Amino acid sequence: MTDTQQPAARHVIPRDPFDDISNGAKMKVQQRGLRRAIAMNAVQMAREHGDKGKEPWSQNEADVVMAITELLDKVAGG
């Protein structure tokens, strides 16, 4: 290459520092855990209201927890 030739300009993609990416991921996981805890508390309160508080959880109740969690995720925009 001679002095008059210039290398082609490279397009630089701005990137977030890894710490920012990691903190954002941690926050999303933590928020999802909180939404799941809210769903579990709601189902447990309903179980206690129906005098089933001491019985083992059924698959139907676990499905309700997942449905509530998914709805909360949608509301949260996640």
GUPALO-987131 format. One record per residue (C-alpha): residue in three letters; residue number from 1; x, y, z. Coordinates in steps of 0.2 Angstrom, whole numbers, m for minus. Example, Ala and Ser with C-alpha at 12.3 -4.5 7.8 and 13.67 -1.06 7.14 Angstrom:
BEGIN
<atom><residu>ALA</residu><num>1</num><X>62</X><Y>m22</Y><Z>39</Z></atom>
<atom><residu>SER</residu><num>2</num><X>68</X><Y>m5</Y><Z>36</Z></atom>
This chain:
BEGIN
<atom><residu>MET</residu><num>1</num><X>0</X><Y>0</Y><Z>0</Z></atom>
<atom><residu>THR</residu><num>2</num><X>7</X><Y>17</Y><Z>m4</Z></atom>
<atom><residu>ASP</residu><num>3</num><X>5</X><Y>33</Y><Z>6</Z></atom>
<atom><residu>THR</residu><num>4</num><X>m10</X><Y>39</Y><Z>m5</Z></atom>
<atom><residu>GLN</residu><num>5</num><X>m20</X><Y>23</Y><Z>m3</Z></atom>
<atom><residu>GLN</residu><num>6</num><X>m31</X><Y>23</Y><Z>13</Z></atom>
<atom><residu>PRO</residu><num>7</num><X>m38</X><Y>7</Y><Z>20</Z></atom>
<atom><residu>ALA</residu><num>8</num><X>m57</X><Y>6</Y><Z>19</Z></atom>
<atom><residu>ALA</residu><num>9</num><X>m66</X><Y>14</Y><Z>34</Z></atom>
<atom><residu>ARG</residu><num>10</num><X>m73</X><Y>1</Y><Z>46</Z></atom>
<atom><residu>HIS</residu><num>11</num><X>m90</X><Y>2</Y><Z>53</Z></atom>
<atom><residu>VAL</residu><num>12</num><X>m89</X><Y>2</Y><Z>72</Z></atom>
<atom><residu>ILE</residu><num>13</num><X>m104</X><Y>m5</Y><Z>82</Z></atom>
<atom><residu>PRO</residu><num>14</num><X>m106</X><Y>3</Y><Z>99</Z></atom>
<atom><residu>ARG</residu><num>15</num><X>m107</X><Y>m10</Y><Z>112</Z></atom>
<atom><residu>ASP</residu><num>16</num><X>m112</X><Y>m10</Y><Z>130</Z></atom>
<atom><residu>PRO</residu><num>17</num><X>m99</X><Y>m14</Y><Z>143</Z></atom>
<atom><residu>PHE</residu><num>18</num><X>m100</X><Y>m32</Y><Z>150</Z></atom>
<atom><residu>ASP</residu><num>19</num><X>m104</X><Y>m25</Y><Z>167</Z></atom>
<atom><residu>ASP</residu><num>20</num><X>m120</X><Y>m16</Y><Z>160</Z></atom>
<atom><residu>ILE</residu><num>21</num><X>m126</X><Y>m32</Y><Z>151</Z></atom>
<atom><residu>SER</residu><num>22</num><X>m123</X><Y>m43</Y><Z>166</Z></atom>
<atom><residu>ASN</residu><num>23</num><X>m132</X><Y>m31</Y><Z>178</Z></atom>
<atom><residu>GLY</residu><num>24</num><X>m147</X><Y>m29</Y><Z>166</Z></atom>
<atom><residu>ALA</residu><num>25</num><X>m148</X><Y>m48</Y><Z>165</Z></atom>
<atom><residu>LYS</residu><num>26</num><X>m147</X><Y>m50</Y><Z>184</Z></atom>
<atom><residu>MET</residu><num>27</num><X>m161</X><Y>m37</Y><Z>186</Z></atom>
<atom><residu>LYS</residu><num>28</num><X>m172</X><Y>m46</Y><Z>174</Z></atom>
<atom><residu>VAL</residu><num>29</num><X>m170</X><Y>m63</Y><Z>182</Z></atom>
<atom><residu>GLN</residu><num>30</num><X>m173</X><Y>m55</Y><Z>199</Z></atom>
<atom><residu>GLN</residu><num>31</num><X>m189</X><Y>m46</Y><Z>193</Z></atom>
<atom><residu>ARG</residu><num>32</num><X>m195</X><Y>m62</Y><Z>186</Z></atom>
<atom><residu>GLY</residu><num>33</num><X>m192</X><Y>m71</Y><Z>202</Z></atom>
<atom><residu>LEU</residu><num>34</num><X>m202</X><Y>m58</Y><Z>211</Z></atom>
<atom><residu>ARG</residu><num>35</num><X>m217</X><Y>m60</Y><Z>199</Z></atom>
<atom><residu>ARG</residu><num>36</num><X>m216</X><Y>m79</Y><Z>202</Z></atom>
<atom><residu>ALA</residu><num>37</num><X>m216</X><Y>m76</Y><Z>221</Z></atom>
<atom><residu>ILE</residu><num>38</num><X>m231</X><Y>m65</Y><Z>219</Z></atom>
<atom><residu>ALA</residu><num>39</num><X>m240</X><Y>m78</Y><Z>209</Z></atom>
<atom><residu>MET</residu><num>40</num><X>m236</X><Y>m92</Y><Z>222</Z></atom>
<atom><residu>ASN</residu><num>41</num><X>m242</X><Y>m81</Y><Z>236</Z></atom>
<atom><residu>ALA</residu><num>42</num><X>m258</X><Y>m78</Y><Z>227</Z></atom>
<atom><residu>VAL</residu><num>43</num><X>m261</X><Y>m96</Y><Z>224</Z></atom>
<atom><residu>GLN</residu><num>44</num><X>m256</X><Y>m101</Y><Z>242</Z></atom>
<atom><residu>MET</residu><num>45</num><X>m268</X><Y>m87</Y><Z>249</Z></atom>
<atom><residu>ALA</residu><num>46</num><X>m282</X><Y>m95</Y><Z>238</Z></atom>
<atom><residu>ARG</residu><num>47</num><X>m278</X><Y>m112</Y><Z>245</Z></atom>
<atom><residu>GLU</residu><num>48</num><X>m279</X><Y>m107</Y><Z>263</Z></atom>
<atom><residu>HIS</residu><num>49</num><X>m295</X><Y>m98</Y><Z>259</Z></atom>
<atom><residu>GLY</residu><num>50</num><X>m302</X><Y>m115</Y><Z>253</Z></atom>
<atom><residu>ASP</residu><num>51</num><X>m295</X><Y>m124</Y><Z>268</Z></atom>
<atom><residu>LYS</residu><num>52</num><X>m281</X><Y>m133</Y><Z>257</Z></atom>
<atom><residu>GLY</residu><num>53</num><X>m267</X><Y>m124</Y><Z>265</Z></atom>
<atom><residu>LYS</residu><num>54</num><X>m258</X><Y>m139</Y><Z>272</Z></atom>
<atom><residu>GLU</residu><num>55</num><X>m261</X><Y>m151</Y><Z>258</Z></atom>
<atom><residu>PRO</residu><num>56</num><X>m248</X><Y>m154</Y><Z>244</Z></atom>
<atom><residu>TRP</residu><num>57</num><X>m249</X><Y>m143</Y><Z>229</Z></atom>
<atom><residu>SER</residu><num>58</num><X>m258</X><Y>m151</Y><Z>214</Z></atom>
<atom><residu>GLN</residu><num>59</num><X>m252</X><Y>m150</Y><Z>196</Z></atom>
<atom><residu>ASN</residu><num>60</num><X>m267</X><Y>m139</Y><Z>192</Z></atom>
<atom><residu>GLU</residu><num>61</num><X>m262</X><Y>m126</Y><Z>206</Z></atom>
<atom><residu>ALA</residu><num>62</num><X>m244</X><Y>m126</Y><Z>198</Z></atom>
<atom><residu>ASP</residu><num>63</num><X>m251</X><Y>m123</Y><Z>181</Z></atom>
<atom><residu>VAL</residu><num>64</num><X>m261</X><Y>m108</Y><Z>189</Z></atom>
<atom><residu>VAL</residu><num>65</num><X>m244</X><Y>m101</Y><Z>196</Z></atom>
<atom><residu>MET</residu><num>66</num><X>m236</X><Y>m102</Y><Z>179</Z></atom>
<atom><residu>ALA</residu><num>67</num><X>m251</X><Y>m94</Y><Z>170</Z></atom>
<atom><residu>ILE</residu><num>68</num><X>m251</X><Y>m80</Y><Z>183</Z></atom>
<atom><residu>THR</residu><num>69</num><X>m232</X><Y>m78</Y><Z>181</Z></atom>
<atom><residu>GLU</residu><num>70</num><X>m234</X><Y>m77</Y><Z>162</Z></atom>
<atom><residu>LEU</residu><num>71</num><X>m248</X><Y>m64</Y><Z>163</Z></atom>
<atom><residu>LEU</residu><num>72</num><X>m237</X><Y>m53</Y><Z>175</Z></atom>
<atom><residu>ASP</residu><num>73</num><X>m223</X><Y>m55</Y><Z>163</Z></atom>
<atom><residu>LYS</residu><num>74</num><X>m234</X><Y>m48</Y><Z>149</Z></atom>
<atom><residu>VAL</residu><num>75</num><X>m240</X><Y>m34</Y><Z>160</Z></atom>
<atom><residu>ALA</residu><num>76</num><X>m221</X><Y>m30</Y><Z>164</Z></atom>
<atom><residu>GLY</residu><num>77</num><X>m217</X><Y>m30</Y><Z>146</Z></atom>
<atom><residu>GLY</residu><num>78</num><X>m205</X><Y>m45</Y><Z>148</Z></atom>
